[in-house]
Amino acid sequence: MNSPTMAVDRWAVILAGGDGMRLRSLTWRLMGDERPKQFCPVIGDRTLLEETWRRTALAVPADRTLVLVTRKHERFYAPTLEALAAQRRAVVQPENRGTAAGILYPVLRLAWLAPETSVAVFPSDHYFSDEPRFMAHVGMAFDALDVYPQRVVLLGIPPDTHEVEYGWIEGGDALPAAGVPALCRVRRFWEKPEPALAQMLRDRGCLWNSFVMVARVQALLALVRSAAPDFYDAFGRIRPALGTTSEAEAVRMLYAWLPSLDFSKDILSMRPGLLGLLRVRGVVWSDLGSLERVQRVRRHAEWRAERTLS
């Protein structure tokens, strides 16, 4: 597969605002404190945030990448952002209010900076066996927006287990697009299915939701507005303050009462007709959300390293 295409009209948002409670025992063992997993070297020598930043830079210029963080983690993220020379690209939320707020706030900031651009959204706790190949798929998703500018394209992973802790996506009819043969409609979402249902979904060709998504900024905002209009309108209160000295206080006041919404359950699954699904081929993927998955990924990484040396 060709290397991902670098384009200056593309931006990225890295989500690093979560609390990482499920891996707290591991992060204590690694670092001796309560820092979230994205600020730890869970796999290899670099932190997960550093790994995500480096991977994102394969397809999106570093100076066009925003990093969503949460204020209470400042002592953990500040050294990493300084090492990456990314302090000016931080979007700091006062509290963790779920993934919907964690995406909408930086995308609104991006709409203020570059309203006509496209954006890829990346969680900061993922493992990919072949990063260039995965990012080439991200490039394909960006290209698909030339044909389907109103759709939000999700990257789906072919499952290799009957995982019950992931979200699953059931694809629909193909969406023809030059250079993107694996693009289709989204029929519906299945969140954390029971084992028997997970088996059935795998047999039917459903994909894991990697939670990596690519869209025009305005299409992503339209999706949120359509699925959760009250939530979207609440964020309208901070628009006049974006880019001013009043932004931090306006966001603090908003988050003080803002409900916590899940982007997959409360936004994506509510409007499947606005989405597209791109099948990722030839990449082993894991969400590093449990000790079992971390151990599995470590074994896989060690196996790949041994094969490379042999």
N, C-alpha and C positions, 0 to 999 in steps of 0.2 A: 504494500500500500504506500502511496506517495506521502511525503512529509506534509504536515498541516501547512496551510497557506497563511502567511502573516499579512494582516491588513490593518491599516491605521484607522479605519472607520469602525473597528470592532472594539468593544470594551468587555471587561470581565468584572464580576463581583465574586469574591471569595467569602464564604460564610464561616466566620470564626467566633461567633458570639455565644455558642452553647456552653452549658455548665459541665457536660461530660460526666455526669454522676455515675453511670454504669461502669466506667473504667476507673473509678476513684481509687480502688485498692491497688491497681497497677501503677497509676501515676504517683501514688504515695511511695510505692516501692522503688520507682525509677528516680524520682526527684525529691522525695522527702517533704512534700507539701501538697496542698489541695488543688493545684493548677489543673485546668481542664486538659483533656487529651491532646487537643490541637496544638498545645504549647509544649509537648513532650516528644522525645525521640522514640516513638512507639515501635517503629520499624526502621532499623538502620540508625545512622548517626545524626540525621537532621530531624527537626520537629515536623509534625504533620503539616503545620502551616507553611514551613519552609518548603517542604516537598510539594505542596499544592501550588505555591507561588512559582516554583521552578517549572512544574508541569504546565501551568497555565501559560507561562511565557513562551511555550512552544508554538502557540497560535495567536496570542494576544500580546501586544507590546506592554512591557511592564509599567510604563507611564500611563497606561489606560486600564489599569486594574485597581479596583477599590476593594478594601478589606473591611468587612463588617465585624466589629468587636464590641464587647460590653465593658462599661466603665470599671466595674469591680475587678476585672481581670487585668487592669493596666500594668501592674508590676510584672505580669507574665508576658503580655504581648509587646510592651514597649521595647525590650531588648531585641526581640525578633524583628520588629518593624524597623528599628534602627539599623540592624545588620543588613536588612534588605533595602535600605534607603527608601522605605515606603511610608514614613511617618505622615507625609502629606496626603497619602491615599487612604488613610484610616477614616471610616465612618463609625463614630462612637455612639452606641445607643446606651441610655442610662441604665436600663434593665433588660434582661432577657424576657421578651414577651412572645416567644414562639417564632416559628419559621416564617409565618406570613409577614409579621412586622420586620423580621430580619431581612427579608427580601424587598419589601415595599419601600422601606426607608432609603437604602442605597440606590434603588432604581429611581426614586424621586430625585435624589441628589444628581443622578446621572441625567435625568430628563432636564434638569436645570443646566447641566454642563453641556450636554450634546443631545438635544431632544430628538434628532432624526437618526441616531445611531442604533446599532444592534448590540446585544449584550449576551454573554454566556454566564450562567450562574453555577458556581462550583462549591459544594461542601468541602470542608477541610479535613475530613476524617476518612478518606477513601484510599484504597490500594488498587493499582492497575498493573497487571503483569507486563504490559507493553504500552508505555506511556505515549510514544510517538504515534502508534496505531490508534490509540483512543483519541488523541487530540486531532488526528486526521479525520475521525468521525465528527468531532466538534466542528472542524472546518466544513465538512459536508453539510452539517446542520445550518451553519451560517449561509452557505450557498443556496440551500433550499428556501431561505427567506426571500430570495429574489423572485421566486415563483409563488410563494405563499406568505406574503408579508404580514398577514393578519393572524397567522398561527404561531403558537408557542410549541417548539419542537423539543420533545423529551427524548433522552437517550436511554434505550432499554437494553438490558443485558440478558442474553440467553442463559437460563438457569442450569447449574450443574448439580443442584441438590433440591430437595423439597422444602426450602427454607420458609419457616412460618413467621419469622420476625421482619421480613421485608414486605414492602408494598409490591404488588404485581399489577401489570398493565395488560389488558386484553386488546390486541390490535384489531383493526377492521380492514376495510378495503384499501388497496394501494392508492397512494397519491403520486401520480407520475411527475417526476422532476429529473431533468438531465443531470447525470452524475450522482444521483441519490437513489439507487434502485431499491433500497430497503426502507423507504419512507411510506408510512400508511396512516390511516385515521386511527383514532383511539375510540374503542367501543365502551370500555368501562374500566374502573379501578377495583382491585381487591386488596384491602389492607389487612395484613397479618392473618392470612387464612388458616383454618385448622389443617392438620396434616393431610387428611383425605382430600380436602379441596386443593391444597397446594400440589398434591400429586396430579389431580385432574387438570389444574391450570398448566402445569409443566407439559403434560401429555397433549394439551391443546395448543401448545406453542406460545403461551403467554410469556412475557418478559418481566424481569425484575426492574423496578423503577430505580435507576441510579440517582435520581434527584438532580442530575445535571440537565439543564434546560437552556435553550438558545431562542432568542426572540428579538424582534424590534422592540425598542423601549416602549413605544406607544402601544404596541400589541399586548405587552405584559401588563401595562397599566390598565388597559381595557379589560383584560381577563379578570383582574382583581376587582375592578369596578362592577363588572357584570355579576361575579360570584358573591361578593360581599360588599354591597354598596355603602352600608353604614360604616364599615371598617375603612373603606377607601375614603369616604367623605371626612372621617375623623382626621386622616393624615393631611387633608386639604388645609387644615389650620396651620400647618408648619410651612406650607409652600412659600408664603411671603417672606419668611425668615431664612430660607435656604441661602447659604453663601454669605450671610451677614453675621455680625457679632451677637445677634439675638437667637441664632439657630439652636444652640445648646439648651437655652432656657425654654424655648418653645417645644423642643423635643422632650425635655424633662417633664413639662406640664402635661403633654400628651400621654406619655408612657405611665404617668402616675395613676391613670384610670383605664388605660387601654386594655381591652380583653386579649387573651392569648389565643391565637388561632394557628392551626396547623396548615401549612401551604398545600400539602397533598390532599388532606381530607376535606378542608374547608374551602379550598380554591380550585385546585386542579380537578378533583373528582366531581365538582359541581357543574363544570362546563367542558365536558370531553369534546364537544363539537368544535371548540376553538383550538384544539391541540393537534399535533402531529407526533408520530412515533418513529424513531430511527433505530433500527436494530444494529447493535454494535457486534462486529464479528472479529473473532480471533483474539479476544482479550479476556483474561480472568480478572474478575472484579470482586471486591469485598468492601462493605461498610464496616469499619472497625468499631462496632458498637458493643462488643462483648469480648470477654477474655477468650472464649472459645474461638471466635473469629480471628482475634489477634494471633493466637497460637497456630491456627491453620495457615494464616498468611505467612507467618515466620517460617513454617515448614516449607511452604511453597517457594518462598524467596530463597531459602537455603538450597532447595532442590535445583532451582534455576541456576544459582551460582555454581553449584557443582557441575551441572551440565555444561556451563560456559567454560569452566576450567578443564574439563575432560576432553 
